[in-house]
Amino acid sequence: AETRMGKGKGNPEGWVAVVKPGRVMFEVSGVPEELAREAMRVAGHKLPLKTKFVQREGADQ
């Protein structure tokens, strides 16, 4: 971030999001559990981090 004024900094190379452990990234409702699990499995393969499917206690089966 140490640049002189008036010279520009160039184009951004990409975007970053800081995700801390334990953070809920996706919530799904209104679909069967089997379909939700498959969708989250596919989405998890596209993320560069380890994912885990969790279900709220007492959630409708």
PDB file with SEQRES, HELIX, SHEET and CRYST1 records, atoms N, CA, C and O in Angstrom:
SEQRES   1 A   61  ALA GLU THR ARG MET GLY LYS GLY LYS GLY ASN PRO GLU          
SEQRES   2 A   61  GLY TRP VAL ALA VAL VAL LYS PRO GLY ARG VAL MET PHE          
SEQRES   3 A   61  GLU VAL SER GLY VAL PRO GLU GLU LEU ALA ARG GLU ALA          
SEQRES   4 A   61  MET ARG VAL ALA GLY HIS LYS LEU PRO LEU LYS THR LYS          
SEQRES   5 A   61  PHE VAL GLN ARG GLU GLY ALA ASP GLN                          
HELIX    1 AA1 GLU A   33  HIS A   45  1                                  13    
CRYST1    1.000    1.000    1.000  90.00  90.00  90.00 P 1           1          
ATOM      1  N   ALA A   1       0.823  -1.192   0.000  1.00  0.00           N  
ATOM      2  CA  ALA A   1       0.000   0.000   0.000  1.00  0.00           C  
ATOM      3  C   ALA A   1       0.863   1.250   0.000  1.00  0.00           C  
ATOM      4  O   ALA A   1       0.341   2.364   0.049  1.00  0.00           O  
ATOM      5  N   GLU A   2       2.153   1.082  -0.053  1.00  0.00           N  
ATOM      6  CA  GLU A   2       3.069   2.226  -0.059  1.00  0.00           C  
ATOM      7  C   GLU A   2       3.371   2.635  -1.499  1.00  0.00           C  
ATOM      8  O   GLU A   2       4.381   2.216  -2.063  1.00  0.00           O  
ATOM      9  N   THR A   3       2.500   3.453  -2.095  1.00  0.00           N  
ATOM     10  CA  THR A   3       2.724   3.930  -3.457  1.00  0.00           C  
ATOM     11  C   THR A   3       2.660   5.440  -3.479  1.00  0.00           C  
ATOM     12  O   THR A   3       1.980   6.060  -2.661  1.00  0.00           O  
ATOM     13  N   ARG A   4       3.365   6.018  -4.411  1.00  0.00           N  
ATOM     14  CA  ARG A   4       3.340   7.478  -4.547  1.00  0.00           C  
ATOM     15  C   ARG A   4       2.041   7.905  -5.212  1.00  0.00           C  
ATOM     16  O   ARG A   4       1.451   7.156  -5.990  1.00  0.00           O  
ATOM     17  N   MET A   5       1.613   9.088  -4.904  1.00  0.00           N  
ATOM     18  CA  MET A   5       0.352   9.600  -5.441  1.00  0.00           C  
ATOM     19  C   MET A   5       0.477   9.888  -6.931  1.00  0.00           C  
ATOM     20  O   MET A   5       1.516  10.348  -7.403  1.00  0.00           O  
ATOM     21  N   GLY A   6      -0.594   9.611  -7.662  1.00  0.00           N  
ATOM     22  CA  GLY A   6      -0.668   9.988  -9.059  1.00  0.00           C  
ATOM     23  C   GLY A   6      -0.154   8.966 -10.056  1.00  0.00           C  
ATOM     24  O   GLY A   6      -0.222   9.215 -11.260  1.00  0.00           O  
ATOM     25  N   LYS A   7       0.344   7.856  -9.620  1.00  0.00           N  
ATOM     26  CA  LYS A   7       0.926   6.872 -10.540  1.00  0.00           C  
ATOM     27  C   LYS A   7      -0.007   5.690 -10.813  1.00  0.00           C  
ATOM     28  O   LYS A   7       0.238   4.926 -11.745  1.00  0.00           O  
ATOM     29  N   GLY A   8      -1.046   5.527 -10.040  1.00  0.00           N  
ATOM     30  CA  GLY A   8      -1.923   4.373 -10.213  1.00  0.00           C  
ATOM     31  C   GLY A   8      -1.303   3.122  -9.625  1.00  0.00           C  
ATOM     32  O   GLY A   8      -0.106   3.092  -9.342  1.00  0.00           O  
ATOM     33  N   LYS A   9      -2.088   2.119  -9.444  1.00  0.00           N  
ATOM     34  CA  LYS A   9      -1.595   0.891  -8.825  1.00  0.00           C  
ATOM     35  C   LYS A   9      -1.802  -0.330  -9.703  1.00  0.00           C  
ATOM     36  O   LYS A   9      -1.454  -1.439  -9.295  1.00  0.00           O  
ATOM     37  N   GLY A  10      -2.356  -0.162 -10.890  1.00  0.00           N  
ATOM     38  CA  GLY A  10      -2.583  -1.308 -11.760  1.00  0.00           C  
ATOM     39  C   GLY A  10      -3.920  -1.969 -11.473  1.00  0.00           C  
ATOM     40  O   GLY A  10      -4.652  -1.563 -10.570  1.00  0.00           O  
ATOM     41  N   ASN A  11      -4.224  -2.987 -12.252  1.00  0.00           N  
ATOM     42  CA  ASN A  11      -5.492  -3.697 -12.119  1.00  0.00           C  
ATOM     43  C   ASN A  11      -5.428  -4.733 -11.006  1.00  0.00           C  
ATOM     44  O   ASN A  11      -4.376  -5.328 -10.770  1.00  0.00           O  
ATOM     45  N   PRO A  12      -6.557  -4.955 -10.313  1.00  0.00           N  
ATOM     46  CA  PRO A  12      -6.583  -6.016  -9.294  1.00  0.00           C  
ATOM     47  C   PRO A  12      -6.359  -7.374  -9.957  1.00  0.00           C  
ATOM     48  O   PRO A  12      -6.818  -7.607 -11.075  1.00  0.00           O  
ATOM     49  N   GLU A  13      -5.663  -8.256  -9.273  1.00  0.00           N  
ATOM     50  CA  GLU A  13      -5.386  -9.587  -9.820  1.00  0.00           C  
ATOM     51  C   GLU A  13      -6.413 -10.618  -9.400  1.00  0.00           C  
ATOM     52  O   GLU A  13      -6.519 -11.666 -10.036  1.00  0.00           O  
ATOM     53  N   GLY A  14      -7.166 -10.354  -8.358  1.00  0.00           N  
ATOM     54  CA  GLY A  14      -8.170 -11.306  -7.908  1.00  0.00           C  
ATOM     55  C   GLY A  14      -8.841 -10.826  -6.645  1.00  0.00           C  
ATOM     56  O   GLY A  14      -8.520  -9.756  -6.128  1.00  0.00           O  
ATOM     57  N   TRP A  15      -9.777 -11.617  -6.144  1.00  0.00           N  
ATOM     58  CA  TRP A  15     -10.523 -11.270  -4.939  1.00  0.00           C  
ATOM     59  C   TRP A  15     -10.228 -12.294  -3.853  1.00  0.00           C  
ATOM     60  O   TRP A  15      -9.957 -13.460  -4.141  1.00  0.00           O  
ATOM     61  N   VAL A  16     -10.284 -11.848  -2.604  1.00  0.00           N  
ATOM     62  CA  VAL A  16      -9.997 -12.718  -1.462  1.00  0.00           C  
ATOM     63  C   VAL A  16     -11.082 -12.517  -0.413  1.00  0.00           C  
ATOM     64  O   VAL A  16     -11.521 -11.392  -0.175  1.00  0.00           O  
ATOM     65  N   ALA A  17     -11.509 -13.598   0.206  1.00  0.00           N  
ATOM     66  CA  ALA A  17     -12.429 -13.528   1.340  1.00  0.00           C  
ATOM     67  C   ALA A  17     -11.816 -14.331   2.483  1.00  0.00           C  
ATOM     68  O   ALA A  17     -11.460 -15.496   2.304  1.00  0.00           O  
ATOM     69  N   VAL A  18     -11.693 -13.716   3.645  1.00  0.00           N  
ATOM     70  CA  VAL A  18     -11.147 -14.399   4.810  1.00  0.00           C  
ATOM     71  C   VAL A  18     -12.284 -15.169   5.480  1.00  0.00           C  
ATOM     72  O   VAL A  18     -13.282 -14.578   5.894  1.00  0.00           O  
ATOM     73  N   VAL A  19     -12.128 -16.488   5.585  1.00  0.00           N  
ATOM     74  CA  VAL A  19     -13.149 -17.343   6.200  1.00  0.00           C  
ATOM     75  C   VAL A  19     -12.519 -18.035   7.397  1.00  0.00           C  
ATOM     76  O   VAL A  19     -11.601 -18.842   7.251  1.00  0.00           O  
ATOM     77  N   LYS A  20     -13.019 -17.714   8.573  1.00  0.00           N  
ATOM     78  CA  LYS A  20     -12.477 -18.303   9.791  1.00  0.00           C  
ATOM     79  C   LYS A  20     -13.116 -19.668  10.051  1.00  0.00           C  
ATOM     80  O   LYS A  20     -14.251 -19.905   9.635  1.00  0.00           O  
ATOM     81  N   PRO A  21     -12.405 -20.565  10.730  1.00  0.00           N  
ATOM     82  CA  PRO A  21     -12.964 -21.882  11.044  1.00  0.00           C  
ATOM     83  C   PRO A  21     -14.273 -21.760  11.818  1.00  0.00           C  
ATOM     84  O   PRO A  21     -14.406 -20.909  12.698  1.00  0.00           O  
ATOM     85  N   GLY A  22     -15.239 -22.619  11.482  1.00  0.00           N  
ATOM     86  CA  GLY A  22     -16.519 -22.617  12.165  1.00  0.00           C  
ATOM     87  C   GLY A  22     -17.557 -21.704  11.534  1.00  0.00           C  
ATOM     88  O   GLY A  22     -18.697 -21.660  11.996  1.00  0.00           O  
ATOM     89  N   ARG A  23     -17.193 -20.989  10.507  1.00  0.00           N  
ATOM     90  CA  ARG A  23     -18.103 -20.048   9.852  1.00  0.00           C  
ATOM     91  C   ARG A  23     -19.110 -20.791   8.974  1.00  0.00           C  
ATOM     92  O   ARG A  23     -18.727 -21.649   8.178  1.00  0.00           O  
ATOM     93  N   VAL A  24     -20.407 -20.462   9.118  1.00  0.00           N  
ATOM     94  CA  VAL A  24     -21.438 -21.044   8.258  1.00  0.00           C  
ATOM     95  C   VAL A  24     -21.410 -20.283   6.940  1.00  0.00           C  
ATOM     96  O   VAL A  24     -21.579 -19.064   6.913  1.00  0.00           O  
ATOM     97  N   MET A  25     -21.194 -21.011   5.849  1.00  0.00           N  
ATOM     98  CA  MET A  25     -21.097 -20.358   4.546  1.00  0.00           C  
ATOM     99  C   MET A  25     -22.387 -20.460   3.754  1.00  0.00           C  
ATOM    100  O   MET A  25     -22.727 -19.537   3.012  1.00  0.00           O  
ATOM    101  N   PHE A  26     -23.113 -21.559   3.894  1.00  0.00           N  
ATOM    102  CA  PHE A  26     -24.350 -21.767   3.140  1.00  0.00           C  
ATOM    103  C   PHE A  26     -25.418 -22.319   4.074  1.00  0.00           C  
ATOM    104  O   PHE A  26     -25.138 -23.182   4.906  1.00  0.00           O  
ATOM    105  N   GLU A  27     -26.641 -21.818   3.935  1.00  0.00           N  
ATOM    106  CA  GLU A  27     -27.789 -22.386   4.629  1.00  0.00           C  
ATOM    107  C   GLU A  27     -28.804 -22.778   3.567  1.00  0.00           C  
ATOM    108  O   GLU A  27     -29.063 -22.019   2.633  1.00  0.00           O  
ATOM    109  N   VAL A  28     -29.376 -23.964   3.715  1.00  0.00           N  
ATOM    110  CA  VAL A  28     -30.327 -24.480   2.727  1.00  0.00           C  
ATOM    111  C   VAL A  28     -31.589 -24.911   3.454  1.00  0.00           C  
ATOM    112  O   VAL A  28     -31.527 -25.560   4.498  1.00  0.00           O  
ATOM    113  N   SER A  29     -32.735 -24.544   2.894  1.00  0.00           N  
ATOM    114  CA  SER A  29     -34.000 -25.015   3.454  1.00  0.00           C  
ATOM    115  C   SER A  29     -34.994 -25.212   2.316  1.00  0.00           C  
ATOM    116  O   SER A  29     -34.856 -24.633   1.238  1.00  0.00           O  
ATOM    117  N   GLY A  30     -35.986 -26.033   2.578  1.00  0.00           N  
ATOM    118  CA  GLY A  30     -37.037 -26.253   1.598  1.00  0.00           C  
ATOM    119  C   GLY A  30     -36.730 -27.314   0.552  1.00  0.00           C  
ATOM    120  O   GLY A  30     -37.473 -27.458  -0.419  1.00  0.00           O  
ATOM    121  N   VAL A  31     -35.640 -28.062   0.740  1.00  0.00           N  
ATOM    122  CA  VAL A  31     -35.300 -29.146  -0.178  1.00  0.00           C  
ATOM    123  C   VAL A  31     -35.010 -30.395   0.644  1.00  0.00           C  
ATOM    124  O   VAL A  31     -34.643 -30.287   1.815  1.00  0.00           O  
ATOM    125  N   PRO A  32     -35.167 -31.578   0.054  1.00  0.00           N  
ATOM    126  CA  PRO A  32     -34.851 -32.813   0.785  1.00  0.00           C  
ATOM    127  C   PRO A  32     -33.370 -32.835   1.206  1.00  0.00           C  
ATOM    128  O   PRO A  32     -32.507 -32.294   0.515  1.00  0.00           O  
ATOM    129  N   GLU A  33     -33.102 -33.468   2.346  1.00  0.00           N  
ATOM    130  CA  GLU A  33     -31.737 -33.518   2.869  1.00  0.00           C  
ATOM    131  C   GLU A  33     -30.756 -34.132   1.869  1.00  0.00           C  
ATOM    132  O   GLU A  33     -29.632 -33.649   1.727  1.00  0.00           O  
ATOM    133  N   GLU A  34     -31.173 -35.186   1.182  1.00  0.00           N  
ATOM    134  CA  GLU A  34     -30.289 -35.850   0.214  1.00  0.00           C  
ATOM    135  C   GLU A  34     -29.852 -34.882  -0.896  1.00  0.00           C  
ATOM    136  O   GLU A  34     -28.684 -34.874  -1.286  1.00  0.00           O  
ATOM    137  N   LEU A  35     -30.777 -34.079  -1.396  1.00  0.00           N  
ATOM    138  CA  LEU A  35     -30.464 -33.101  -2.433  1.00  0.00           C  
ATOM    139  C   LEU A  35     -29.555 -32.002  -1.888  1.00  0.00           C  
ATOM    140  O   LEU A  35     -28.629 -31.566  -2.572  1.00  0.00           O  
ATOM    141  N   ALA A  36     -29.812 -31.555  -0.668  1.00  0.00           N  
ATOM    142  CA  ALA A  36     -28.978 -30.527  -0.045  1.00  0.00           C  
ATOM    143  C   ALA A  36     -27.550 -31.034   0.157  1.00  0.00           C  
ATOM    144  O   ALA A  36     -26.586 -30.310  -0.093  1.00  0.00           O  
ATOM    145  N   ARG A  37     -27.423 -32.288   0.614  1.00  0.00           N  
ATOM    146  CA  ARG A  37     -26.088 -32.856   0.822  1.00  0.00           C  
ATOM    147  C   ARG A  37     -25.303 -32.938  -0.491  1.00  0.00           C  
ATOM    148  O   ARG A  37     -24.112 -32.632  -0.529  1.00  0.00           O  
ATOM    149  N   GLU A  38     -25.980 -33.354  -1.562  1.00  0.00           N  
ATOM    150  CA  GLU A  38     -25.305 -33.460  -2.857  1.00  0.00           C  
ATOM    151  C   GLU A  38     -24.887 -32.083  -3.365  1.00  0.00           C  
ATOM    152  O   GLU A  38     -23.787 -31.927  -3.895  1.00  0.00           O  
ATOM    153  N   ALA A  39     -25.751 -31.092  -3.210  1.00  0.00           N  
ATOM    154  CA  ALA A  39     -25.427 -29.732  -3.647  1.00  0.00           C  
ATOM    155  C   ALA A  39     -24.232 -29.185  -2.857  1.00  0.00           C  
ATOM    156  O   ALA A  39     -23.349 -28.549  -3.431  1.00  0.00           O  
ATOM    157  N   MET A  40     -24.206 -29.429  -1.561  1.00  0.00           N  
ATOM    158  CA  MET A  40     -23.091 -28.941  -0.735  1.00  0.00           C  
ATOM    159  C   MET A  40     -21.803 -29.705  -1.042  1.00  0.00           C  
ATOM    160  O   MET A  40     -20.710 -29.144  -0.957  1.00  0.00           O  
ATOM    161  N   ARG A  41     -21.933 -30.988  -1.398  1.00  0.00           N  
ATOM    162  CA  ARG A  41     -20.744 -31.767  -1.774  1.00  0.00           C  
ATOM    163  C   ARG A  41     -20.117 -31.176  -3.029  1.00  0.00           C  
ATOM    164  O   ARG A  41     -18.901 -30.991  -3.091  1.00  0.00           O  
ATOM    165  N   VAL A  42     -20.937 -30.881  -4.023  1.00  0.00           N  
ATOM    166  CA  VAL A  42     -20.433 -30.307  -5.277  1.00  0.00           C  
ATOM    167  C   VAL A  42     -19.817 -28.925  -5.014  1.00  0.00           C  
ATOM    168  O   VAL A  42     -18.737 -28.615  -5.517  1.00  0.00           O  
ATOM    169  N   ALA A  43     -20.510 -28.105  -4.228  1.00  0.00           N  
ATOM    170  CA  ALA A  43     -20.001 -26.771  -3.917  1.00  0.00           C  
ATOM    171  C   ALA A  43     -18.681 -26.853  -3.142  1.00  0.00           C  
ATOM    172  O   ALA A  43     -17.766 -26.063  -3.374  1.00  0.00           O  
ATOM    173  N   GLY A  44     -18.596 -27.818  -2.221  1.00  0.00           N  
ATOM    174  CA  GLY A  44     -17.391 -27.977  -1.409  1.00  0.00           C  
ATOM    175  C   GLY A  44     -16.165 -28.323  -2.233  1.00  0.00           C  
ATOM    176  O   GLY A  44     -15.051 -27.931  -1.885  1.00  0.00           O  
ATOM    177  N   HIS A  45     -16.361 -29.056  -3.327  1.00  0.00           N  
ATOM    178  CA  HIS A  45     -15.230 -29.414  -4.188  1.00  0.00           C  
ATOM    179  C   HIS A  45     -14.680 -28.203  -4.926  1.00  0.00           C  
ATOM    180  O   HIS A  45     -13.540 -28.228  -5.390  1.00  0.00           O  
ATOM    181  N   LYS A  46     -15.463 -27.158  -5.040  1.00  0.00           N  
ATOM    182  CA  LYS A  46     -15.020 -25.955  -5.749  1.00  0.00           C  
ATOM    183  C   LYS A  46     -14.317 -24.962  -4.819  1.00  0.00           C  
ATOM    184  O   LYS A  46     -13.773 -23.958  -5.278  1.00  0.00           O  
ATOM    185  N   LEU A  47     -14.330 -25.239  -3.534  1.00  0.00           N  
ATOM    186  CA  LEU A  47     -13.698 -24.346  -2.562  1.00  0.00           C  
ATOM    187  C   LEU A  47     -12.314 -24.862  -2.178  1.00  0.00           C  
ATOM    188  O   LEU A  47     -12.110 -26.070  -2.058  1.00  0.00           O  
ATOM    189  N   PRO A  48     -11.365 -23.950  -1.986  1.00  0.00           N  
ATOM    190  CA  PRO A  48     -10.004 -24.372  -1.647  1.00  0.00           C  
ATOM    191  C   PRO A  48      -9.804 -24.600  -0.144  1.00  0.00           C  
ATOM    192  O   PRO A  48      -8.746 -24.280   0.398  1.00  0.00           O  
ATOM    193  N   LEU A  49     -10.816 -25.149   0.523  1.00  0.00           N  
ATOM    194  CA  LEU A  49     -10.703 -25.416   1.950  1.00  0.00           C  
ATOM    195  C   LEU A  49     -11.564 -26.618   2.304  1.00  0.00           C  
ATOM    196  O   LEU A  49     -12.401 -27.056   1.515  1.00  0.00           O  
ATOM    197  N   LYS A  50     -11.348 -27.137   3.490  1.00  0.00           N  
ATOM    198  CA  LYS A  50     -12.083 -28.307   3.946  1.00  0.00           C  
ATOM    199  C   LYS A  50     -13.481 -27.877   4.391  1.00  0.00           C  
ATOM    200  O   LYS A  50     -13.630 -26.884   5.103  1.00  0.00           O  
ATOM    201  N   THR A  51     -14.506 -28.627   3.972  1.00  0.00           N  
ATOM    202  CA  THR A  51     -15.879 -28.288   4.331  1.00  0.00           C  
ATOM    203  C   THR A  51     -16.537 -29.437   5.088  1.00  0.00           C  
ATOM    204  O   THR A  51     -16.085 -30.581   5.027  1.00  0.00           O  
ATOM    205  N   LYS A  52     -17.613 -29.110   5.801  1.00  0.00           N  
ATOM    206  CA  LYS A  52     -18.342 -30.116   6.570  1.00  0.00           C  
ATOM    207  C   LYS A  52     -19.828 -29.772   6.525  1.00  0.00           C  
ATOM    208  O   LYS A  52     -20.203 -28.611   6.686  1.00  0.00           O  
ATOM    209  N   PHE A  53     -20.674 -30.778   6.307  1.00  0.00           N  
ATOM    210  CA  PHE A  53     -22.125 -30.607   6.303  1.00  0.00           C  
ATOM    211  C   PHE A  53     -22.618 -30.762   7.733  1.00  0.00           C  
ATOM    212  O   PHE A  53     -22.365 -31.786   8.368  1.00  0.00           O  
ATOM    213  N   VAL A  54     -23.316 -29.762   8.245  1.00  0.00           N  
ATOM    214  CA  VAL A  54     -23.899 -29.847   9.586  1.00  0.00           C  
ATOM    215  C   VAL A  54     -25.388 -29.581   9.480  1.00  0.00           C  
ATOM    216  O   VAL A  54     -25.848 -28.900   8.563  1.00  0.00           O  
ATOM    217  N   GLN A  55     -26.141 -30.131  10.438  1.00  0.00           N  
ATOM    218  CA  GLN A  55     -27.588 -29.960  10.443  1.00  0.00           C  
ATOM    219  C   GLN A  55     -28.011 -29.470  11.819  1.00  0.00           C  
ATOM    220  O   GLN A  55     -27.536 -29.962  12.843  1.00  0.00           O  
ATOM    221  N   ARG A  56     -28.901 -28.506  11.829  1.00  0.00           N  
ATOM    222  CA  ARG A  56     -29.401 -27.939  13.081  1.00  0.00           C  
ATOM    223  C   ARG A  56     -30.149 -29.013  13.865  1.00  0.00           C  
ATOM    224  O   ARG A  56     -30.902 -29.799  13.290  1.00  0.00           O  
ATOM    225  N   GLU A  57     -29.938 -29.042  15.188  1.00  0.00           N  
ATOM    226  CA  GLU A  57     -30.636 -30.012  16.033  1.00  0.00           C  
ATOM    227  C   GLU A  57     -32.121 -29.719  16.004  1.00  0.00           C  
ATOM    228  O   GLU A  57     -32.543 -28.567  16.104  1.00  0.00           O  
ATOM    229  N   GLY A  58     -32.913 -30.778  15.865  1.00  0.00           N  
ATOM    230  CA  GLY A  58     -34.355 -30.616  15.846  1.00  0.00           C  
ATOM    231  C   GLY A  58     -34.882 -30.128  14.510  1.00  0.00           C  
ATOM    232  O   GLY A  58     -36.055 -29.768  14.409  1.00  0.00           O  
ATOM    233  N   ALA A  59     -34.039 -30.107  13.473  1.00  0.00           N  
ATOM    234  CA  ALA A  59     -34.478 -29.679  12.150  1.00  0.00           C  
ATOM    235  C   ALA A  59     -35.445 -30.720  11.581  1.00  0.00           C  
ATOM    236  O   ALA A  59     -35.352 -31.909  11.887  1.00  0.00           O  
ATOM    237  N   ASP A  60     -36.364 -30.253  10.757  1.00  0.00           N  
ATOM    238  CA  ASP A  60     -37.326 -31.163  10.132  1.00  0.00           C  
ATOM    239  C   ASP A  60     -36.598 -32.186   9.277  1.00  0.00           C  
ATOM    240  O   ASP A  60     -35.688 -31.848   8.520  1.00  0.00           O  
ATOM    241  N   GLN A  61     -37.001 -33.417   9.405  1.00  0.00           N  
ATOM    242  CA  GLN A  61     -36.345 -34.479   8.636  1.00  0.00           C  
ATOM    243  C   GLN A  61     -36.955 -34.620   7.284  1.00  0.00           C  
ATOM    244  O   GLN A  61     -36.529 -35.466   6.499  1.00  0.00           O  
TER     245      GLN A  61                                                      
END                                                                             
